[in-house]
Amino acid sequence: AIQLDRDVAAEARLLQSLALALLAFTPHVTLDVVDEATVLLEVEASLRLFGGHRALCRAVKYCAVRLGAMPQLGTGPTARGAAWLASAQPVPTRGRRRTAERQGRARRAVRQERLSALLDQLSIDAVARLTRPDWLEGLGCRTLADLRELPRSGLRRRCGPLLVDTL
């Protein structure tokens, strides 16, 4: 294994270049304020122009790869949900290995119901920076579904409004 030092300036330049290149697909491109390694696109108006959801995802991925990025795409009806799908890993279930194709499908949601179902499977690591991860683990929460089942008022008192509002 080769270990390299991070070049934060080079990463920032790559993200900026990527955001500029993705303007070819939509005028609504922004760098995520929560996760600095995420570029968000609002593409609803562009779907028909680029041949639909899957074709647009392929084109965006190809564009990112050509710039030297290793993209992990996620789609959803909300920006935060899509970003979580892109960056978070589902909690492994026993006896089921995820193929690359199934993992890709597990990162795509067009309707809110599907997004909620996919997000429920994610590890609480997706919200770790919004609160104290050790506290969530102490409650026995492994997935976002576990966390969403907790009473909102108690969660708000213990973790503050940011976590509850984000959920």
Contacts in CASP RR format, 6 or more apart in sequence:
PFRMAT RR
TARGET T0000
AUTHOR 0000-0000-0000
METHOD contacts of the structure
MODEL  1
AIQLDRDVAAEARLLQSLALALLAFTPHVTLDVVDEATVLLEVEASLRLF
GGHRALCRAVKYCAVRLGAMPQLGTGPTARGAAWLASAQPVPTRGRRRTA
ERQGRARRAVRQERLSALLDQLSIDAVARLTRPDWLEGLGCRTLADLREL
PRSGLRRRCGPLLVDTL
11 37 0 8 1.000
14 67 0 8 1.000
14 68 0 8 1.000
14 69 0 8 1.000
15 31 0 8 1.000
15 36 0 8 1.000
15 37 0 8 1.000
15 39 0 8 1.000
16 31 0 8 1.000
17 67 0 8 1.000
18 39 0 8 1.000
18 63 0 8 1.000
18 64 0 8 1.000
18 67 0 8 1.000
18 69 0 8 1.000
19 29 0 8 1.000
19 30 0 8 1.000
19 31 0 8 1.000
19 39 0 8 1.000
21 63 0 8 1.000
21 64 0 8 1.000
21 67 0 8 1.000
22 29 0 8 1.000
22 39 0 8 1.000
22 41 0 8 1.000
22 60 0 8 1.000
22 63 0 8 1.000
22 64 0 8 1.000
23 29 0 8 1.000
24 63 0 8 1.000
25 41 0 8 1.000
25 43 0 8 1.000
25 46 0 8 1.000
25 50 0 8 1.000
25 56 0 8 1.000
25 59 0 8 1.000
25 60 0 8 1.000
25 63 0 8 1.000
26 41 0 8 1.000
26 42 0 8 1.000
26 43 0 8 1.000
26 45 0 8 1.000
26 46 0 8 1.000
28 41 0 8 1.000
28 42 0 8 1.000
28 43 0 8 1.000
29 39 0 8 1.000
29 40 0 8 1.000
29 41 0 8 1.000
30 39 0 8 1.000
30 40 0 8 1.000
31 38 0 8 1.000
31 39 0 8 1.000
31 40 0 8 1.000
32 38 0 8 1.000
32 39 0 8 1.000
32 40 0 8 1.000
32 79 0 8 1.000
32 83 0 8 1.000
34 80 0 8 1.000
34 83 0 8 1.000
34 129 0 8 1.000
35 83 0 8 1.000
35 87 0 8 1.000
37 87 0 8 1.000
38 83 0 8 1.000
38 86 0 8 1.000
38 87 0 8 1.000
40 79 0 8 1.000
40 82 0 8 1.000
40 83 0 8 1.000
41 60 0 8 1.000
42 79 0 8 1.000
43 56 0 8 1.000
46 56 0 8 1.000
47 53 0 8 1.000
47 56 0 8 1.000
50 56 0 8 1.000
50 59 0 8 1.000
53 75 0 8 1.000
53 108 0 8 1.000
53 110 0 8 1.000
57 73 0 8 1.000
57 75 0 8 1.000
57 108 0 8 1.000
60 71 0 8 1.000
60 73 0 8 1.000
61 71 0 8 1.000
61 73 0 8 1.000
64 70 0 8 1.000
64 71 0 8 1.000
65 71 0 8 1.000
72 86 0 8 1.000
72 87 0 8 1.000
72 107 0 8 1.000
73 86 0 8 1.000
73 104 0 8 1.000
73 107 0 8 1.000
73 108 0 8 1.000
74 82 0 8 1.000
74 83 0 8 1.000
74 85 0 8 1.000
74 86 0 8 1.000
74 107 0 8 1.000
74 108 0 8 1.000
75 82 0 8 1.000
75 85 0 8 1.000
75 107 0 8 1.000
75 108 0 8 1.000
75 109 0 8 1.000
75 110 0 8 1.000
76 82 0 8 1.000
76 85 0 8 1.000
76 108 0 8 1.000
76 109 0 8 1.000
76 110 0 8 1.000
76 115 0 8 1.000
77 109 0 8 1.000
77 110 0 8 1.000
77 111 0 8 1.000
77 112 0 8 1.000
77 115 0 8 1.000
78 112 0 8 1.000
78 115 0 8 1.000
80 166 0 8 1.000
81 115 0 8 1.000
81 119 0 8 1.000
82 109 0 8 1.000
82 115 0 8 1.000
84 119 0 8 1.000
84 122 0 8 1.000
84 126 0 8 1.000
85 106 0 8 1.000
85 107 0 8 1.000
85 108 0 8 1.000
85 109 0 8 1.000
85 115 0 8 1.000
85 118 0 8 1.000
85 119 0 8 1.000
85 122 0 8 1.000
86 107 0 8 1.000
87 126 0 8 1.000
88 122 0 8 1.000
88 123 0 8 1.000
88 125 0 8 1.000
88 126 0 8 1.000
89 122 0 8 1.000
89 123 0 8 1.000
89 125 0 8 1.000
90 98 0 8 1.000
90 106 0 8 1.000
90 118 0 8 1.000
90 121 0 8 1.000
90 122 0 8 1.000
90 123 0 8 1.000
91 121 0 8 1.000
91 122 0 8 1.000
91 123 0 8 1.000
91 142 0 8 1.000
91 143 0 8 1.000
92 98 0 8 1.000
98 106 0 8 1.000
106 118 0 8 1.000
106 121 0 8 1.000
107 118 0 8 1.000
109 115 0 8 1.000
109 118 0 8 1.000
119 126 0 8 1.000
119 144 0 8 1.000
120 143 0 8 1.000
120 144 0 8 1.000
120 145 0 8 1.000
120 148 0 8 1.000
121 143 0 8 1.000
121 144 0 8 1.000
121 145 0 8 1.000
122 143 0 8 1.000
122 144 0 8 1.000
123 142 0 8 1.000
123 143 0 8 1.000
123 144 0 8 1.000
124 133 0 8 1.000
124 136 0 8 1.000
124 137 0 8 1.000
124 141 0 8 1.000
124 142 0 8 1.000
124 143 0 8 1.000
124 144 0 8 1.000
124 146 0 8 1.000
124 147 0 8 1.000
125 133 0 8 1.000
126 144 0 8 1.000
127 136 0 8 1.000
127 144 0 8 1.000
127 147 0 8 1.000
127 163 0 8 1.000
127 166 0 8 1.000
127 167 0 8 1.000
128 136 0 8 1.000
130 159 0 8 1.000
130 162 0 8 1.000
130 163 0 8 1.000
130 166 0 8 1.000
131 159 0 8 1.000
131 160 0 8 1.000
131 162 0 8 1.000
131 163 0 8 1.000
132 159 0 8 1.000
135 158 0 8 1.000
135 159 0 8 1.000
136 147 0 8 1.000
139 146 0 8 1.000
139 150 0 8 1.000
140 146 0 8 1.000
141 147 0 8 1.000
141 150 0 8 1.000
144 167 0 8 1.000
147 155 0 8 1.000
147 167 0 8 1.000
148 167 0 8 1.000
152 164 0 8 1.000
155 163 0 8 1.000
155 164 0 8 1.000
156 163 0 8 1.000
156 164 0 8 1.000
END
